[in-house]
Amino acid sequence: MREFAPSTHLALAISLALSGCAVGPNFKSATRPATVGYVGEATPAETAATDVPAGAAQHFQFGRDLSGQWWTLFGSPKLDALIKEAMTNYPDIAAQQAALRAAGENVRAEMGVFSPQIQGTGNASRVKESGASIGPGFPGFITNIFQATVNVSYTFDVFGGERRTLEGLQALEQAQNFRLEASYLTLTSNVVSTVIQLASVADQIAATREIIALETNELGIVTRRSALGGQSRADVLQQESNLALVRATLPALEQQRAAAEHQLATLTGHFPNDATPAEITLSDLMLPQELPISLPSSLVAQRPDIKAQEAQMHQASAAIGIATANMLPQFTLTGSVGNESLLFRSWFQPSAAVWSLAAGITQPIFEGGALRAKRRAAIDMYDQAGAQYRLTVLKAFQNVADTLTALDHDAQALKAEYDALNAVKASLDLTQKQYAVGSVNYTSLLTAQQAYQQSRLAYVQAAASRYIDTVTLFQALGGGWWNRRDPGTLQEASPSQRLAEAQEK
């Protein structure tokens, strides 16, 4: 951990000692919402269960904390490796880290105003002077002038304008801190969601190929029967049409898989043509069964977007103090010490010493109402930030509520799709047997085939929805960043945190 120089501590202490209370409001964190739940009706303790892969019941554990590496709950080493690669290579993370470093440097730069400003100057000049400036008829002359001075100035932060400026920059640094965490959360969520999408499409492609094989086999049967006179030419054409329709769905699925692969390549910091395709199916992923759910009172302290907006509120509050301080007097102390001589050899003699000391006060008298208008504007900006904070909180609670209900409905949908798939498969098997002995016509067989096709794909999509909405829940709960200690994130003390520690000492 980097420490601040002792001179900075001393200058800050002197400034605080000689200054009064900072004008403007002292920021207070927003009151946490009093609501005790996420949805109007009681949330069930667990979802429905189906005895199939991805069909296990998910248990809602209210009041439990979310893991900082929540993606490991899906039990896939391939996914873990992709997450690590993304967090290392994705350019937006590097951009947000650079923005955080810049915000920290701005804090350190502002701390410089609490130290005296010292400048050294040196001049050597040779000039021809007019004798008229001395007296009538006095001849002109050429002279040398050697000067060296050290100038010191200090502005007393009596009304706290500079302290409010520092406070505002610290708040902006914290906002950027949480933007970085939000970027981590968005990135990890996008990687997991893309992998699930890729796995879902892979399963849909596999199912479609099985259906194509089934339809191709059926076409062979219909064609042979037609050749023997037991089937009409219209039936053959109808089966060819049905097979062609199923094959026509394959390019769209292949495009979805390609798009998901391209997106995953970008998220992991690679060009699409350089990335290694991720071979993964839904069976490679484990559906998390224990779902930690933060209490509503804790959510506002865990969502990075809420914390970032709260920091924006803090900055807006400090801006009111800055605008107020600009309406009040400023007190400045300046001084200089040095040597000045016409001859270089006497430059350092005591007689060449010069010094000055001055104190000044500056008070705005008439600015055409500009300063008052700027203060009112700062108050309005604070009100705006407060309203945006409340909206961010409302949307966060909506995200959690939507996902909790979605998970329960996803489980019900998967069970319904599984039951439907079993029913249409049994219907198809029976219809095929009846068709083979001539008990049903070809139209009945075609209807059963189409129902099976639709149900098979719908089942895969329903299974994927459970995984996707689980990711959405973890994202809505804030991603567990407070339980993770990664270099470069909030767990490393920021410059403003280090300043607070220095002031406490």
PANU-761465 format. One record per residue (C-alpha): residue in three letters; x, y, z. Coordinates in steps of 0.001 Angstrom, whole numbers. Example, Ala and Ser with C-alpha at 12.3 -4.5 7.8 and 13.67 -1.06 7.14 Angstrom:
BEGIN
+---------+---------+---------+---------+
| residuo |       x |       y |       z |
+---------+---------+---------+---------+
|     Ala |   12300 |   -4500 |    7800 |
|     Ser |   13670 |   -1060 |    7140 |
+---------+---------+---------+---------+
// end
This chain:
BEGIN
+---------+---------+---------+---------+
| residuo |       x |       y |       z |
+---------+---------+---------+---------+
|     Met |       0 |       0 |       0 |
|     Arg |    1368 |    3409 |    -974 |
|     Glu |    1625 |    6077 |    1755 |
|     Phe |    1373 |    9842 |    1471 |
|     Ala |    4453 |   11994 |    2117 |
|     Pro |    4774 |   13488 |    5662 |
|     Ser |    4795 |   16993 |    4164 |
|     Thr |    1367 |   16366 |    2734 |
|     His |      63 |   15262 |    6132 |
|     Leu |    1563 |   18360 |    7777 |
|     Ala |     182 |   20765 |    5182 |
|     Leu |   -3245 |   19201 |    5431 |
|     Ala |   -3173 |   19401 |    9215 |
|     Ile |   -2177 |   23103 |    9120 |
|     Ser |   -4936 |   23846 |    6639 |
|     Leu |   -7526 |   22119 |    8786 |
|     Ala |   -6294 |   23883 |   11910 |
|     Leu |   -6429 |   27346 |   10345 |
|     Ser |   -9722 |   26755 |    8587 |
|     Gly |  -13234 |   26898 |    9873 |
|     Cys |  -16027 |   24477 |    9144 |
|     Ala |  -16574 |   23749 |    5468 |
|     Val |  -19696 |   25403 |    4108 |
|     Gly |  -22347 |   23414 |    2341 |
|     Pro |  -24185 |   20254 |    3393 |
|     Asn |  -22344 |   17334 |    4936 |
|     Phe |  -23245 |   14318 |    2844 |
|     Lys |  -25138 |   11488 |    4490 |
|     Ser |  -25705 |    8135 |    2817 |
|     Ala |  -29229 |    7543 |    1620 |
|     Thr |  -31555 |    5690 |    3973 |
|     Arg |  -31908 |    2045 |    3063 |
|     Pro |  -35336 |    1014 |    1761 |
|     Ala |  -37725 |    -170 |    4462 |
|     Thr |  -39260 |   -2843 |    2242 |
|     Val |  -38911 |   -6384 |    3583 |
|     Gly |  -39397 |   -8374 |     389 |
|     Tyr |  -38882 |   -8402 |   -3349 |
|     Val |  -42274 |   -9575 |   -4622 |
|     Gly |  -45832 |   -8947 |   -3502 |
|     Glu |  -46726 |  -12559 |   -2883 |
|     Ala |  -44707 |  -14967 |    -752 |
|     Thr |  -41746 |  -16407 |   -2625 |
|     Pro |  -41673 |  -20224 |   -2465 |
|     Ala |  -38782 |  -21796 |    -613 |
|     Glu |  -37842 |  -23807 |   -3695 |
|     Thr |  -38789 |  -24256 |   -7323 |
|     Ala |  -40487 |  -27219 |   -8924 |
|     Ala |  -38325 |  -30257 |   -9690 |
|     Thr |  -38181 |  -32542 |  -12709 |
|     Asp |  -36217 |  -35780 |  -12879 |
|     Val |  -34100 |  -34713 |  -15864 |
|     Pro |  -30773 |  -32906 |  -16323 |
|     Ala |  -31214 |  -29225 |  -15355 |
|     Gly |  -34471 |  -30198 |  -13659 |
|     Ala |  -33417 |  -30177 |  -10004 |
|     Ala |  -35219 |  -27929 |   -7547 |
|     Gln |  -33480 |  -24671 |   -6743 |
|     His |  -33640 |  -23585 |   -3098 |
|     Phe |  -33878 |  -19872 |   -2233 |
|     Gln |  -31652 |  -19148 |     756 |
|     Phe |  -32751 |  -15716 |    1947 |
|     Gly |  -30177 |  -13864 |    4004 |
|     Arg |  -27241 |  -15893 |    2690 |
|     Asp |  -24232 |  -14204 |    1084 |
|     Leu |  -23234 |  -14669 |   -2545 |
|     Ser |  -19825 |  -16048 |   -3446 |
|     Gly |  -17353 |  -13677 |   -5092 |
|     Gln |  -16706 |  -16337 |   -7760 |
|     Trp |  -20360 |  -17182 |   -8343 |
|     Trp |  -19684 |  -18622 |  -11797 |
|     Thr |  -17912 |  -21604 |  -10189 |
|     Leu |  -21333 |  -22754 |   -8971 |
|     Phe |  -21968 |  -23993 |  -12527 |
|     Gly |  -19223 |  -26594 |  -12021 |
|     Ser |  -17466 |  -26159 |  -15369 |
|     Pro |  -13652 |  -25879 |  -15572 |
|     Lys |  -14072 |  -24708 |  -19190 |
|     Leu |  -16264 |  -21830 |  -18012 |
|     Asp |  -13849 |  -20922 |  -15211 |
|     Ala |  -10980 |  -20727 |  -17694 |
|     Leu |  -12984 |  -18496 |  -20039 |
|     Ile |  -13871 |  -16139 |  -17170 |
|     Lys |  -10212 |  -15842 |  -16187 |
|     Glu |   -9225 |  -15163 |  -19771 |
|     Ala |  -11937 |  -12520 |  -20169 |
|     Met |  -11022 |  -10674 |  -16977 |
|     Thr |   -7406 |  -10575 |  -18137 |
|     Asn |   -7889 |   -9585 |  -21772 |
|     Tyr |  -11160 |   -7683 |  -22217 |
|     Pro |  -10274 |   -4083 |  -23226 |
|     Asp |  -13109 |   -2431 |  -21310 |
|     Ile |  -11641 |   -3684 |  -18040 |
|     Ala |   -8308 |   -2068 |  -18890 |
|     Ala |  -10147 |    1143 |  -19820 |
|     Gln |  -12052 |    1228 |  -16524 |
|     Gln |   -8865 |     486 |  -14567 |
|     Ala |   -7120 |    3375 |  -16321 |
|     Ala |  -10069 |    5639 |  -15524 |
|     Leu |   -9807 |    4599 |  -11866 |
|     Arg |   -6113 |    5387 |  -11791 |
|     Ala |   -6793 |    8790 |  -13365 |
|     Ala |   -9464 |    9503 |  -10742 |
|     Gly |   -6958 |    8635 |   -8015 |
|     Glu |   -4361 |   10959 |   -9505 |
|     Asn |   -6918 |   13773 |   -9588 |
|     Val |   -7449 |   13250 |   -5857 |
|     Arg |   -3713 |   13411 |   -5232 |
|     Ala |   -3404 |   16521 |   -7410 |
|     Glu |   -6099 |   18326 |   -5438 |
|     Met |   -4337 |   17490 |   -2175 |
|     Gly |   -1496 |   19702 |   -3383 |
|     Val |   -3560 |   22843 |   -2724 |
|     Phe |   -3218 |   22244 |    1025 |
|     Ser |     539 |   22803 |     760 |
|     Pro |    2257 |   26176 |     215 |
|     Gln |    2977 |   26875 |   -3435 |
|     Ile |    6715 |   27546 |   -3822 |
|     Gln |    8355 |   28754 |   -7020 |
|     Gly |   11944 |   29720 |   -7700 |
|     Thr |   12962 |   32248 |  -10341 |
|     Gly |   16315 |   33431 |  -11622 |
|     Asn |   17041 |   36216 |  -14099 |
|     Ala |   20122 |   37799 |  -15618 |
|     Ser |   19656 |   40734 |  -17977 |
|     Arg |   21734 |   43459 |  -19657 |
|     Val |   19837 |   46631 |  -20550 |
|     Lys |   20563 |   50134 |  -21819 |
|     Glu |   18808 |   52720 |  -19708 |
|     Ser |   17943 |   56288 |  -20723 |
|     Gly |   19551 |   58925 |  -18546 |
|     Ala |   16428 |   61083 |  -18814 |
|     Ser |   14781 |   58863 |  -16247 |
|     Ile |   17381 |   60021 |  -13713 |
|     Gly |   17688 |   63716 |  -14553 |
|     Pro |   17871 |   66236 |  -17398 |
|     Gly |   21042 |   65861 |  -19409 |
|     Phe |   22058 |   62690 |  -17618 |
|     Pro |   23742 |   60364 |  -20132 |
|     Gly |   22352 |   56944 |  -20944 |
|     Phe |   24124 |   53921 |  -19572 |
|     Ile |   24280 |   50144 |  -19882 |
|     Thr |   23808 |   47975 |  -16796 |
|     Asn |   23495 |   44345 |  -15758 |
|     Ile |   20807 |   43078 |  -13384 |
|     Phe |   21072 |   39718 |  -11577 |
|     Gln |   18023 |   38426 |   -9685 |
|     Ala |   17194 |   35181 |   -7836 |
|     Thr |   14054 |   34851 |   -5703 |
|     Val |   11914 |   32204 |   -4071 |
|     Asn |    8189 |   33041 |   -4082 |
|     Val |    5796 |   31428 |   -1614 |
|     Ser |    2026 |   31727 |   -1610 |
|     Tyr |    -682 |   30059 |     453 |
|     Thr |   -4450 |   30413 |     277 |
|     Phe |   -6225 |   29611 |    3530 |
|     Asp |   -9188 |   27304 |    3019 |
|     Val |  -11236 |   29204 |    5599 |
|     Phe |  -14658 |   28231 |    4264 |
|     Gly |  -13728 |   24779 |    2994 |
|     Gly |  -14059 |   25277 |    -743 |
|     Glu |  -10925 |   23265 |   -1437 |
|     Arg |  -11908 |   20606 |    1063 |
|     Arg |  -15262 |   20258 |    -704 |
|     Thr |  -13420 |   20027 |   -4011 |
|     Leu |  -11276 |   17224 |   -2605 |
|     Glu |  -14377 |   15560 |   -1209 |
|     Gly |  -16037 |   15714 |   -4614 |
|     Leu |  -13004 |   14201 |   -6343 |
|     Gln |  -12900 |   11428 |   -3762 |
|     Ala |  -16556 |   10737 |   -4481 |
|     Leu |  -15835 |   10587 |   -8218 |
|     Glu |  -13027 |    8155 |   -7515 |
|     Gln |  -15424 |    5963 |   -5565 |
|     Ala |  -17948 |    6179 |   -8392 |
|     Gln |  -15296 |    4998 |  -10832 |
|     Asn |  -14336 |    2263 |   -8391 |
|     Phe |  -17867 |     897 |   -8554 |
|     Arg |  -18058 |    1393 |  -12322 |
|     Leu |  -15053 |    -899 |  -12541 |
|     Glu |  -16843 |   -3457 |  -10370 |
|     Ala |  -19934 |   -3104 |  -12550 |
|     Ser |  -17744 |   -3789 |  -15583 |
|     Tyr |  -16401 |   -6948 |  -13967 |
|     Leu |  -19941 |   -8061 |  -13170 |
|     Thr |  -21243 |   -7288 |  -16647 |
|     Leu |  -18304 |   -9064 |  -18262 |
|     Thr |  -18567 |  -12230 |  -16172 |
|     Ser |  -22345 |  -12340 |  -16619 |
|     Asn |  -22005 |  -11907 |  -20379 |
|     Val |  -19394 |  -14656 |  -20617 |
|     Val |  -21530 |  -17138 |  -18654 |
|     Ser |  -24691 |  -16191 |  -20567 |
|     Thr |  -22876 |  -16528 |  -23897 |
|     Val |  -21534 |  -19945 |  -22921 |
|     Ile |  -25038 |  -21052 |  -21941 |
|     Gln |  -26390 |  -19702 |  -25220 |
|     Leu |  -23664 |  -21558 |  -27083 |
|     Ala |  -24459 |  -24784 |  -25214 |
|     Ser |  -28188 |  -24361 |  -25817 |
|     Val |  -27719 |  -23835 |  -29553 |
|     Ala |  -25377 |  -26830 |  -29705 |
|     Asp |  -28085 |  -28981 |  -28116 |
|     Gln |  -30720 |  -27566 |  -30462 |
|     Ile |  -28498 |  -28332 |  -33462 |
|     Ala |  -27982 |  -31882 |  -32174 |
|     Ala |  -31731 |  -32294 |  -31701 |
|     Thr |  -32416 |  -30899 |  -35176 |
|     Arg |  -29921 |  -33314 |  -36718 |
|     Glu |  -31651 |  -36208 |  -34955 |
|     Ile |  -34980 |  -35007 |  -36300 |
|     Ile |  -33485 |  -34728 |  -39802 |
|     Ala |  -32237 |  -38305 |  -39511 |
|     Leu |  -35700 |  -39389 |  -38393 |
|     Glu |  -37383 |  -37535 |  -41248 |
|     Thr |  -34857 |  -38898 |  -43762 |
|     Asn |  -35595 |  -42432 |  -42626 |
|     Glu |  -39308 |  -41757 |  -42892 |
|     Leu |  -38839 |  -40400 |  -46413 |
|     Gly |  -37147 |  -43631 |  -47404 |
|     Ile |  -40094 |  -45635 |  -46110 |
|     Val |  -42636 |  -43431 |  -47889 |
|     Thr |  -40635 |  -43560 |  -51128 |
|     Arg |  -40440 |  -47368 |  -51078 |
|     Arg |  -44148 |  -47637 |  -50376 |
|     Ser |  -44895 |  -45260 |  -53204 |
|     Ala |  -42821 |  -47400 |  -55560 |
|     Leu |  -44865 |  -50440 |  -54509 |
|     Gly |  -48116 |  -48547 |  -54970 |
|     Gly |  -48986 |  -48428 |  -51293 |
|     Gln |  -48347 |  -44691 |  -50964 |
|     Ser |  -49263 |  -41796 |  -53187 |
|     Arg |  -46796 |  -39481 |  -54881 |
|     Ala |  -48383 |  -36650 |  -52906 |
|     Asp |  -47265 |  -38337 |  -49651 |
|     Val |  -43695 |  -38532 |  -50931 |
|     Leu |  -43749 |  -34851 |  -51838 |
|     Gln |  -45248 |  -33988 |  -48475 |
|     Gln |  -42481 |  -35876 |  -46633 |
|     Glu |  -39816 |  -34245 |  -48799 |
|     Ser |  -41356 |  -30867 |  -47961 |
|     Asn |  -41364 |  -31649 |  -44259 |
|     Leu |  -37724 |  -32757 |  -44375 |
|     Ala |  -36763 |  -29626 |  -46299 |
|     Leu |  -38493 |  -27437 |  -43698 |
|     Val |  -36564 |  -29073 |  -40878 |
|     Arg |  -33280 |  -28709 |  -42764 |
|     Ala |  -34104 |  -25048 |  -43373 |
|     Thr |  -34008 |  -24393 |  -39610 |
|     Leu |  -30420 |  -25628 |  -39381 |
|     Pro |  -28628 |  -22632 |  -41006 |
|     Ala |  -30307 |  -20227 |  -38578 |
|     Leu |  -29138 |  -22326 |  -35625 |
|     Glu |  -25646 |  -22548 |  -37097 |
|     Gln |  -25621 |  -18745 |  -37415 |
|     Gln |  -26672 |  -18405 |  -33763 |
|     Arg |  -23803 |  -20676 |  -32775 |
|     Ala |  -21345 |  -18695 |  -34907 |
|     Ala |  -22557 |  -15400 |  -33449 |
|     Ala |  -22196 |  -16773 |  -29911 |
|     Glu |  -18661 |  -17976 |  -30699 |
|     His |  -17769 |  -14561 |  -32118 |
|     Gln |  -19159 |  -12818 |  -29051 |
|     Leu |  -17279 |  -15152 |  -26726 |
|     Ala |  -14082 |  -14456 |  -28672 |
|     Thr |  -14570 |  -10708 |  -28229 |
|     Leu |  -15350 |  -11072 |  -24522 |
|     Thr |  -12127 |  -13010 |  -24010 |
|     Gly |  -10105 |  -10413 |  -25919 |
|     His |   -9579 |  -12308 |  -29186 |
|     Phe |  -10409 |  -11701 |  -32814 |
|     Pro |  -13114 |  -14104 |  -34026 |
|     Asn |  -10752 |  -15881 |  -36425 |
|     Asp |   -8117 |  -16406 |  -33710 |
|     Ala |  -10359 |  -17817 |  -30984 |
|     Thr |  -10609 |  -21532 |  -30242 |
|     Pro |  -14271 |  -22648 |  -30463 |
|     Ala |  -15662 |  -23593 |  -27057 |
|     Glu |  -17064 |  -27114 |  -27334 |
|     Ile |  -19698 |  -27174 |  -24604 |
|     Thr |  -23234 |  -28485 |  -24072 |
|     Leu |  -25790 |  -27957 |  -21336 |
|     Ser |  -24827 |  -31323 |  -19863 |
|     Asp |  -21351 |  -29885 |  -19181 |
|     Leu |  -22911 |  -27320 |  -16831 |
|     Met |  -24367 |  -27929 |  -13395 |
|     Leu |  -27484 |  -26017 |  -12409 |
|     Pro |  -26823 |  -24295 |   -9045 |
|     Gln |  -29358 |  -25694 |   -6581 |
|     Glu |  -28619 |  -23464 |   -3565 |
|     Leu |  -29296 |  -19822 |   -4426 |
|     Pro |  -28143 |  -17241 |   -1826 |
|     Ile |  -30547 |  -14286 |   -1804 |
|     Ser |  -29463 |  -11035 |    -153 |
|     Leu |  -31916 |   -9360 |    2186 |
|     Pro |  -33590 |   -6262 |     688 |
|     Ser |  -31867 |   -4090 |    3296 |
|     Ser |  -28470 |   -5283 |    2051 |
|     Leu |  -29079 |   -4985 |   -1687 |
|     Val |  -28339 |   -1246 |   -1890 |
|     Ala |  -24887 |   -1843 |    -373 |
|     Gln |  -24105 |   -4662 |   -2807 |
|     Arg |  -25168 |   -3446 |   -6245 |
|     Pro |  -22260 |   -1626 |   -7945 |
|     Asp |  -24621 |     581 |   -9951 |
|     Ile |  -26355 |    1747 |   -6761 |
|     Lys |  -23050 |    2452 |   -5026 |
|     Ala |  -21781 |    4354 |   -8072 |
|     Gln |  -24921 |    6486 |   -8163 |
|     Glu |  -24628 |    7155 |   -4434 |
|     Ala |  -21082 |    8380 |   -5032 |
|     Gln |  -22437 |   10686 |   -7750 |
|     Met |  -24859 |   12045 |   -5149 |
|     His |  -21927 |   12641 |   -2823 |
|     Gln |  -20057 |   14556 |   -5531 |
|     Ala |  -23139 |   16668 |   -6230 |
|     Ser |  -23430 |   17443 |   -2510 |
|     Ala |  -19800 |   18584 |   -2395 |
|     Ala |  -20431 |   20813 |   -5431 |
|     Ile |  -22967 |   22791 |   -3376 |
|     Gly |  -20239 |   23537 |    -823 |
|     Ile |  -17850 |   24590 |   -3577 |
|     Ala |  -20415 |   26970 |   -5072 |
|     Thr |  -21145 |   28410 |   -1614 |
|     Ala |  -17463 |   28921 |    -796 |
|     Asn |  -16968 |   30781 |   -4091 |
|     Met |  -19343 |   33472 |   -2773 |
|     Leu |  -17222 |   34089 |     334 |
|     Pro |  -13856 |   35831 |     916 |
|     Gln |  -10541 |   34162 |     121 |
|     Phe |   -7476 |   34895 |    2241 |
|     Thr |   -4020 |   34635 |     694 |
|     Leu |    -536 |   35017 |    2168 |
|     Thr |    2380 |   35597 |    -223 |
|     Gly |    6046 |   36245 |     279 |
|     Ser |    9357 |   36192 |   -1527 |
|     Val |   13000 |   36201 |    -590 |
|     Gly |   16093 |   36451 |   -2766 |
|     Asn |   19010 |   38533 |   -4008 |
|     Glu |   19243 |   41321 |   -6559 |
|     Ser |   22441 |   43030 |   -7722 |
|     Leu |   23878 |   45031 |  -10598 |
|     Leu |   27157 |   43126 |  -10312 |
|     Phe |   27506 |   39387 |  -10270 |
|     Arg |   30357 |   39518 |   -7736 |
|     Ser |   28118 |   41268 |   -5204 |
|     Trp |   25066 |   39101 |   -5914 |
|     Phe |   25429 |   37058 |   -2730 |
|     Gln |   26415 |   39900 |    -409 |
|     Pro |   24010 |   40772 |    2423 |
|     Ser |   23324 |   44144 |     842 |
|     Ala |   21842 |   42376 |   -2220 |
|     Ala |   19132 |   40608 |    -191 |
|     Val |   15514 |   41451 |    -982 |
|     Trp |   12270 |   40170 |     476 |
|     Ser |    8575 |   40894 |     562 |
|     Leu |    5566 |   39761 |    2575 |
|     Ala |    1922 |   40447 |    1747 |
|     Ala |   -1510 |   39335 |    2842 |
|     Gly |   -4564 |   39670 |     679 |
|     Ile |   -8316 |   39168 |     799 |
|     Thr |  -10594 |   38758 |   -2193 |
|     Gln |  -14352 |   39135 |   -1851 |
|     Pro |  -16760 |   38932 |   -4793 |
|     Ile |  -18890 |   42066 |   -4730 |
|     Phe |  -20900 |   42002 |   -7933 |
|     Glu |  -21010 |   39102 |  -10395 |
|     Gly |  -24358 |   39835 |  -11996 |
|     Gly |  -26007 |   37057 |   -9971 |
|     Ala |  -23733 |   34415 |  -11514 |
|     Leu |  -22470 |   32961 |   -8232 |
|     Arg |  -25934 |   32602 |   -6719 |
|     Ala |  -27211 |   31044 |   -9929 |
|     Lys |  -24339 |   28545 |   -9895 |
|     Arg |  -25161 |   27612 |   -6306 |
|     Arg |  -28839 |   27074 |   -7183 |
|     Ala |  -27728 |   24985 |  -10165 |
|     Ala |  -25555 |   22855 |   -7849 |
|     Ile |  -28557 |   22274 |   -5584 |
|     Asp |  -30653 |   21266 |   -8591 |
|     Met |  -27926 |   18872 |   -9719 |
|     Tyr |  -27953 |   17300 |   -6262 |
|     Asp |  -31727 |   16873 |   -6483 |
|     Gln |  -31259 |   15269 |   -9906 |
|     Ala |  -28625 |   12868 |   -8552 |
|     Gly |  -30941 |   11962 |   -5675 |
|     Ala |  -33807 |   11187 |   -8045 |
|     Gln |  -31504 |    9087 |  -10240 |
|     Tyr |  -30341 |    7210 |   -7143 |
|     Arg |  -33919 |    6385 |   -6154 |
|     Leu |  -34654 |    5218 |   -9699 |
|     Thr |  -31551 |    3014 |   -9692 |
|     Val |  -32676 |    1421 |   -6425 |
|     Leu |  -36194 |     796 |   -7762 |
|     Lys |  -34837 |    -841 |  -10911 |
|     Ala |  -32485 |   -3005 |   -8834 |
|     Phe |  -35385 |   -4337 |   -6777 |
|     Gln |  -37338 |   -4888 |   -9992 |
|     Asn |  -34430 |   -6922 |  -11407 |
|     Val |  -34377 |   -9215 |   -8385 |
|     Ala |  -38169 |   -9563 |   -8281 |
|     Asp |  -38376 |  -10352 |  -12003 |
|     Thr |  -35664 |  -12992 |  -11729 |
|     Leu |  -37077 |  -14678 |   -8614 |
|     Thr |  -40443 |  -15142 |  -10294 |
|     Ala |  -38781 |  -16143 |  -13556 |
|     Leu |  -36804 |  -18928 |  -11856 |
|     Asp |  -39969 |  -20394 |  -10368 |
|     His |  -41784 |  -20145 |  -13694 |
|     Asp |  -38751 |  -21578 |  -15540 |
|     Ala |  -38890 |  -24689 |  -13366 |
|     Gln |  -42612 |  -25042 |  -14015 |
|     Ala |  -42066 |  -24498 |  -17740 |
|     Leu |  -39331 |  -27137 |  -17893 |
|     Lys |  -41577 |  -29662 |  -16163 |
|     Ala |  -44419 |  -28820 |  -18544 |
|     Glu |  -42129 |  -29073 |  -21586 |
|     Tyr |  -40743 |  -32392 |  -20351 |
|     Asp |  -44249 |  -33781 |  -19865 |
|     Ala |  -45221 |  -32466 |  -23292 |
|     Leu |  -42128 |  -34002 |  -24888 |
|     Asn |  -42884 |  -37390 |  -23352 |
|     Ala |  -46477 |  -37146 |  -24525 |
|     Val |  -45682 |  -36177 |  -28110 |
|     Lys |  -42882 |  -38793 |  -28301 |
|     Ala |  -45270 |  -41490 |  -27152 |
|     Ser |  -47851 |  -40194 |  -29634 |
|     Leu |  -45266 |  -40226 |  -32432 |
|     Asp |  -44154 |  -43777 |  -31602 |
|     Leu |  -47747 |  -45010 |  -31560 |
|     Thr |  -48640 |  -43154 |  -34755 |
|     Gln |  -45604 |  -44617 |  -36526 |
|     Lys |  -46663 |  -48125 |  -35519 |
|     Gln |  -50245 |  -47489 |  -36595 |
|     Tyr |  -49067 |  -46006 |  -39860 |
|     Ala |  -46860 |  -49019 |  -40484 |
|     Val |  -49919 |  -51306 |  -40361 |
|     Gly |  -52139 |  -48853 |  -42195 |
|     Ser |  -54328 |  -47878 |  -39232 |
|     Val |  -53799 |  -44124 |  -39679 |
|     Asn |  -53216 |  -41954 |  -42713 |
|     Tyr |  -50071 |  -40048 |  -43543 |
|     Thr |  -51512 |  -36726 |  -42368 |
|     Ser |  -51731 |  -38047 |  -38799 |
|     Leu |  -48097 |  -39165 |  -38952 |
|     Leu |  -47005 |  -35781 |  -40300 |
|     Thr |  -48850 |  -33959 |  -37518 |
|     Ala |  -47195 |  -36141 |  -34877 |
|     Gln |  -43768 |  -35539 |  -36407 |
|     Gln |  -44183 |  -31761 |  -36404 |
|     Ala |  -45385 |  -31769 |  -32794 |
|     Tyr |  -42311 |  -33756 |  -31760 |
|     Gln |  -39976 |  -31374 |  -33580 |
|     Gln |  -41421 |  -28327 |  -31859 |
|     Ser |  -41520 |  -29982 |  -28432 |
|     Arg |  -37942 |  -31219 |  -28627 |
|     Leu |  -36546 |  -27750 |  -29334 |
|     Ala |  -38838 |  -26097 |  -26791 |
|     Tyr |  -37548 |  -28488 |  -24121 |
|     Val |  -33920 |  -27531 |  -24824 |
|     Gln |  -34805 |  -23831 |  -24710 |
|     Ala |  -36674 |  -24267 |  -21416 |
|     Ala |  -33636 |  -25955 |  -19867 |
|     Ala |  -31368 |  -23120 |  -21047 |
|     Ser |  -33738 |  -20545 |  -19543 |
|     Arg |  -33125 |  -21952 |  -16065 |
|     Tyr |  -29376 |  -21433 |  -16463 |
|     Ile |  -29735 |  -17950 |  -17995 |
|     Asp |  -32092 |  -16693 |  -15295 |
|     Thr |  -29802 |  -18079 |  -12590 |
|     Val |  -27011 |  -15931 |  -14051 |
|     Thr |  -29395 |  -12974 |  -14143 |
|     Leu |  -30189 |  -13479 |  -10447 |
|     Phe |  -26523 |  -13474 |   -9447 |
|     Gln |  -26017 |  -10316 |  -11514 |
|     Ala |  -29100 |   -8654 |   -9991 |
|     Leu |  -27754 |   -9369 |   -6487 |
|     Gly |  -24485 |   -7557 |   -7230 |
|     Gly |  -22201 |  -10460 |   -8112 |
|     Gly |  -20599 |  -10892 |   -4679 |
|     Trp |  -17717 |   -8462 |   -5385 |
|     Trp |  -17439 |   -7726 |   -1654 |
|     Asn |  -16323 |  -11337 |   -1108 |
|     Arg |  -13607 |  -11235 |   -3753 |
|     Arg |  -10043 |   -9976 |   -3379 |
|     Asp |   -8730 |   -9317 |   -6866 |
|     Pro |   -5827 |   -6951 |   -7636 |
|     Gly |   -7054 |   -3641 |   -8983 |
|     Thr |  -10596 |   -3816 |   -7602 |
|     Leu |  -12255 |   -2186 |   -4632 |
|     Gln |  -10486 |   -4508 |   -2227 |
|     Glu |   -7266 |   -2527 |   -2730 |
|     Ala |   -7313 |     704 |    -751 |
|     Ser |   -8087 |    3630 |   -3022 |
|     Pro |   -6340 |    7012 |   -2617 |
|     Ser |   -9374 |    8455 |    -832 |
|     Gln |   -9440 |    5503 |    1563 |
|     Arg |   -5726 |    5978 |    2245 |
|     Leu |   -6356 |    9673 |    2955 |
|     Ala |   -9088 |    8785 |    5443 |
|     Glu |   -6707 |    6380 |    7167 |
|     Ala |   -4006 |    9059 |    7309 |
|     Gln |   -6421 |   11568 |    8869 |
|     Glu |   -7504 |    9032 |   11492 |
|     Lys |   -3858 |    8506 |   12463 |
+---------+---------+---------+---------+
// end
